[in-house]
Amino acid sequence: MPKQLLNIVSEQTMLEETVARISPLIPAERTLVVAGEAYHDLMRDCLPQLPDENFLFEPVGRNTAACVAWAALWVRGRAAEGVMAVLPADHLIRDEAEFLRVLQTATVVAQPLHRLVTIGIQPTRPETGYGYIRVSEDQLQVGGRKVFRVAQFVEKPSRPEAERFLAEGTYVWNSGMFVWRADSIWREIRHHLPQLAHALEPLAEIRHADTLTAVLNEVYPRLLSVSIDVGVMERAQDVWVVPADIGWSDVGSWRALSELLAADAHGNVVIGEQRGIDTSGCLIHSPSKLVATIGLSNLVVIETDDVLLICPKERDQDVRKLVELLEREGRQDLL
């Protein structure tokens, strides 16, 4: 089950939390969800307040450039100068009021000047699991808040690089959240990803659901699979970032989850049942078995029906390497 449809940190799914978070600023009739066709029924059940036409279901995944482009076409067809906020539906944001203020600031930058705006998170540690944005000295003042021109997007760094970024103070985490006018991002997609734009442009004229499905099934599998960051944002010239301190996490790793949940007196976060001696700072997830530990510290222990994962917290990002190993070995039954 995708993270968006799990109730990881509250009784609501992360998708429901995302839509509720923006509802004071963006009503349901102007909230658009782009998702995989496989989750058609689950998504609709999750968000019954959204009109049916506000769900765009991709027949296959083709990364974020494709889904952003399709959404931009949809918005542009309804509001020529409409502003889009592109928000992953699997993020935790603790300070929701501040988040809405950040969105409003980003809109002021994006709307009149056709600028592309991203939201950067003030880093709190030398994190190697996130991409970074280096800010330039060029800045704007919007309602007392500083907004900076982006100097460079940086891929996930090594530990020494992340420590340097934190020390220099000119880097923010790339949250993957963006604000721009639909016509502005479409112009950039046509410039930097012309084949993608050309392939999707006919979707803007289709109104019949059966015809749309047929065209999607024909066109989508052939689309270039590239992120909006790599395909557009790293190439565009007029990109700005709003630094934000909003209690953000992408809940993208077991360690990140352990930082969000309540720990016991020894700093252990336990989901399930655990008994231990001299065990501290561990995340233990075992819904069906008792986990007994002796002399462990700062480990991740995850038990499922078919796999047991044990690793140091600082290596939890390497789970992706294990996934790649299993894929090479053809062990799809474990993925």
Secondary structure, 3 states (H helix, E strand, C coil): CCHHHCCCCCCCCHHHHHHHHHCCCCCHHHCCEEEEHHHHHHHHHHCCCCCHHHEEEECCCCHHHHHHHHHHHHHHCCCCCCEEEECCCCCEECCHHHHHHHHHHHHHHHHHHCCEEEEEECCCCCCCCCCEEEEEEEEEEECCEEEEEEEEEECCCCHHHHHHHHHHCCEEEEEEEEEEEHHHHHHHHHHHCHHHHHHHHHHHHCCCHHHHHHHHHHHHHHCCCCCHHHHHHCCCCCEEEEEECCCEECCCCHHHHHHHCCCCCCCCEEEEEEEEECCECCEEEEEEEEEEEECCECEEEEECCCCEEEEEHHHHHHHHHHHHHHHHCCCHHHC
